[in-house]
Amino acid sequence: MRRPEFVARQSAHPRGVLGRVIARIMALETATPNQRTLELLRIDEGCRVLEVGFGHGHTRAPLSSPQKDS
């Protein structure tokens, strides 16, 4: 398999040691714009958010909190 194809596959579906490295790089590269997006959205506590194709998942982590039973 050619290297660009291998890297593209890892970027689409990271797995193994190299996949963890690539996922971490992707998270670092997108941290600033993702944080700015969250600031602009002004998501309040109690809001429901559907994020499709969230990639590494680090952006939505602050939005995740245990739900209280009503």
C-alpha positions as CSV (number, residue, x, y, z in Angstrom):
1,M,0.0,0.0,0.0
2,R,1.3,3.4,-0.9
3,R,2.0,5.8,2.0
4,P,-0.5,8.6,1.1
5,E,-3.2,5.9,0.9
6,F,-2.2,4.5,4.3
7,V,-2.2,7.9,5.9
8,A,-5.6,8.7,4.4
9,R,-7.1,5.5,5.8
10,Q,-5.6,6.2,9.2
11,S,-7.0,9.8,9.1
12,A,-10.5,8.4,8.2
13,H,-10.5,5.6,10.8
14,P,-7.5,5.8,13.2
15,R,-6.4,2.6,14.8
16,G,-3.4,1.2,16.5
17,V,-0.5,3.2,17.7
18,L,-0.1,5.2,14.5
19,G,-3.9,5.9,14.6
20,R,-3.6,7.3,18.1
21,V,-0.8,9.6,17.0
22,I,-2.7,10.8,14.0
23,A,-5.9,11.3,16.1
24,R,-3.9,13.4,18.6
25,I,-2.4,15.5,15.8
26,M,-5.8,16.1,14.3
27,A,-7.1,17.2,17.8
28,L,-4.3,19.6,18.3
29,E,-4.6,21.1,14.8
30,T,-8.3,21.8,15.2
31,A,-8.4,22.8,18.9
32,T,-8.5,26.6,18.3
33,P,-11.2,26.7,15.6
34,N,-13.3,24.2,17.6
35,Q,-13.0,26.2,20.8
36,R,-14.0,29.3,18.9
37,T,-17.0,27.5,17.4
38,L,-18.2,26.5,20.9
39,E,-17.9,30.1,22.1
40,L,-19.9,31.4,19.2
41,L,-22.6,28.7,19.7
42,R,-23.2,29.8,23.3
43,I,-24.6,26.4,24.3
44,D,-26.3,26.7,27.6
45,E,-26.7,23.9,30.2
46,G,-29.7,21.8,29.4
47,C,-29.4,22.2,25.7
48,R,-29.3,19.2,23.5
49,V,-26.6,19.0,20.8
50,L,-26.3,16.7,17.9
51,E,-22.8,16.7,16.4
52,V,-22.4,14.5,13.3
53,G,-19.0,13.4,12.2
54,F,-17.2,14.8,15.3
55,G,-13.9,13.1,14.5
56,H,-11.7,12.9,17.6
57,G,-14.5,13.8,20.0
58,H,-12.4,16.2,22.1
59,T,-14.5,19.2,21.1
60,R,-17.7,17.8,22.4
61,A,-16.2,16.5,25.7
62,P,-16.9,19.7,27.7
63,L,-20.5,19.5,26.5
64,S,-20.9,16.0,27.9
65,S,-22.1,15.9,31.5
66,P,-24.0,13.2,33.4
67,Q,-27.8,13.6,33.0
68,K,-29.8,14.0,36.1
69,D,-32.8,11.8,36.6
70,S,-36.0,13.8,36.8
